[in-house]
Amino acid sequence: MSTEVVAEVVVRPIRDSDVEALGRVHATCWHETYDHLISAAAFEHLSPRRMAELWTHMAARGEEYNQFAALVDGEIVGFVGSGPARDENPPRERELYFIYLLDAYHGTGIGQKLFDAACGDRPGYLWVAKDNPRAHRFYARNGFVADGAEQHVPFLGEEILEVRLVR
């Protein structure tokens, strides 16, 4: 991707009408991000339709949630969501729940635009797969550091080891 693409990106709040496109992009991003961590058999049950159903519920969240989509040429290529901390004893009040961008758009600045829309420079924390070096570099550039907390989380019937990052 060229830097020209970044100039054409639109980052806006997600809409109810986005759920089908978000489902497609979400399913693709999970494949691109977690193929090395989860078996092919686990991914057999992942479908854009299933992910769209998830987004139907998420699109209706309240004002305390920041959920944005990145569009290039009118097509959703990534998304982000943050909101109130979900952990029992959170290190910060705000949590970055997810940020995903299609591989084809990595390195274009779109991921940063999504992050800035949802988080800005506010304190927060997030959980990220321990074996995701690209994400770790992105978060480090944004001031996050590991605080030593780890957790195994269910993912498509299997588990992923996550670490917590805080700023």
N, C-alpha and C positions, 0 to 999 in steps of 0.2 A: 504494500500500500504506500502511496505517496502522501506527503504532507498536505497535498491538495484535498485529499479525502477529509482530513480533519476540519478544514474550513467549511466543508459541506455538511458536517454532522449537526444534527439537531438533538439536543438532550431535553426531554420534556417529561412531566409526570405521566405515569402509566394511566391508561384509560380502560374502561370496561371493554371497549372494542378491540383492545390489543391482545386479549387472552389467547386467541388461536396462534397468532404470530409469536407471542411469548412462549407458548408451549413448544413450538417448533424449534425456536432458538435455544430454549432451555435444554431440551433433549439433546440437541447437537452439541452444546457446550459441555454437558455432562460427559458425553462420549469423548470429546476432545480433551477434557481435563482429567478424567478418571479411568480411561482405558487401561492405564498401566497399574492401577490399584484395585480394580474390580474385574471379576471374570466376565468373559463374553456371555456366559449363561445368565448372569445377573442382568445384563443389559437387554436381553431378549424380552423382558417384561416392561421395558421403558418405551413409552410411546409419546409422540407429540400431543396426542389427545389426552392422555393421562396427565401430562404436564399442564395442558390448557385448563383442565378441571381444577388443578391446584391453584392456578392463577385466577380463576373465577372467584375463589375465596380471598385471595390476597389483594385483588384489585379493590375490594370493598373496605380495606382497613381505614382507620381514622387518621386525623390530622397529625398525630404524633409519629406517624410512619412516613419516611421519605422513600418513595419508590419512583425511579426514573427509567426511561428507556432511551437508548441511543439509536437514532435513525440515520441511515445514509441512503440518499435517493429514495426516501419514503419507506424504506424497509428497516425493521428492527434488527440490529446487529449485536446488541448487548443490553444489559439491564443491571440495576443495582437496587438494594433495599437496606434501610437502616431504621432503627427505632429504639424503643425502651429496652433496657437490658432484660434478658430472659433467664440468666443464671440466678441461683439462689443467693449467692454472695458475690455480686459482680464487682470487678475492679473499677468500673466506670458506670455512669448512668445510661450511656448510649452504646448500642452494639451495631456493628456492620454485619448484617445477616448474610448477605451474598453480593457478589459482583461477578458477572460473567460476560465475556466478550468472545465472539466467534474468533477462532484462531487467525483467520485471514485478516483481522483488524488489529492484532497484537502489534505493538510498537508504533501505532499511529497517533497516540495521544488521546484516543477516544476513551480508553479505560480511565485515564486521569480525569477527564471531563465528567464521567459517570461518578467516580469517587468524590470529586469536589462537589457535585450536586447533592449527594446524599450525606456527606460528612463534613465538608469544608475543612477547617483547621481545628474543629472541636475535639476535645478529649473523647476517647472511645476505646472499644476493644472488639476483637473478632476471633473466631476460630477458623483455622485453615488446615488443610491436610498437611501433615508433617512432611510428606514426600511430594512437595509442590514447589520446587525451587524458584520458578518464575514468579509465582505469587509472593513468595517470601521476599524476593528482591523488590517487587513493586511496593509492598507494605513497608519495607525498610526505608525506601525512598520517601515515604510519607510519614516517617517518624515512629513507626511501630517497632516494638521489641518484645521478644518472648519473655513471659513472666514465670515460666517453669511449669505451668499447668498443662496437663494433657488429658485427653479423653478418647475413648473408643466410641464411635457413633455408628448406629445402624445405617446402612446405605444399600438400598436395593437387595435386601436380604443378606448382605454381608456386613463387614465392618471396615471403617476407615479410622486410622489414628490421626487425631487432630491436636494441634498445639494452640495455645492462646497467645495472641499478640495484643499489646496495650500501648497507648500513647496518652 
